[in-house]
Amino acid sequence: MEKLLVSVQQAINELRIDDIRGLVQQCLDENIAPVDIIEQGISKGLELVGRQFEDGTYFLADLVMAGEVVKEAMPLIDAQLDPGQVNKKGKVILATVQGDIHEIGKNIVGMLLSANGFEVVDLGVDVSPEKIMTALKETGARFVGLSALLTTMVGSIKEIVDSIKEAGLKDTVKVVIGGACTSERLKEEMGADAYGETAVQAVTIFNKFSAQN
Ligand code: B12
């Protein structure tokens, strides 16, 4: 099993778009859990790509390609996730923050939340605080999940939290943050309600909030 997951990591790191579907299918055929494929195969592979970008071996075009390689494999995994008790636990507004177009982590979080009984309203990437406020009012959602990977763009998390306070929704709406540049400390600084390091943690956190209401 571990060998196959390492092959998935390598295919992503080496940008082998023609191989990725076959490898992910092999993992599924070997009964490797979709969540393990995501966390130990795909996410680890992208970490390796990120390192190559940092040390100057890879360029922006390679990052774009890595994104495409992952997108190629995701429908296979999505199809395997059990929809659970559909949409019973509440609506989650999900977005990547303004100025940031990274979407892979957000999409994984969305997939796992849907599979665990949440109704996900995915606003996409580069989403302004205004758009989030409009969606909150239109849907009546009580949960917001924000993904942020660019350190320069985290300020908009605070803008969103402040807008929620100004709208008098602070006590009803929970804001959860995640993504490579976020942390428990950032959560405190921005006034968010929780920080999740992984998509699996995102599910645990939203489950907890849903049970409290
Ligand atoms: C692929 C990639 C891209 C692709 C994105 C393709 C796509 N369709 O999404 C493209 C090419 C577009 C890109 C562009 C850029 N990128 Co880029 N990119 C990456 C890379 C290699 C992987 C990101 C990724 O998808 N990771 C895999 C996912 C699964 O991980 P994740 O997002 O962290 O999500 C997991 C958890 O964090 C969590 N999670 C995520 N969201 C949420 C939300 C909630 C609520 C919760 C609870 C949890 C949670 O769950 C997920 C699964 O467990 C990273 C390197 C890295 N190590 O992160 C750099 C990286 C993020 N990029 C970086 C940079 C600098 C850029 C550019 C500025 C480059 C440039 N010079 O133009 C641009 C920015 C464009 C923009 N305006 O956003 C830097 C950011 C540095 C920083 N801290 O600010 C990184 C870290 C690379 C590096 N080491 O320098 N990038």
Residues whose N, C-alpha, C, O or C-beta is under 5 A from the ligand:
A	BS01	B12	S43 L46 E47 V49 G50 F53 E54 L60 L63 V64 A66 G67 G99 D100 I101 H102 E103 I104 G105 K106 I108 V109 G145 L146 S147 L149 L150 T151 T152 V176 I177 G178 G179 A180 C181 G196 E197 T198 A199 A202
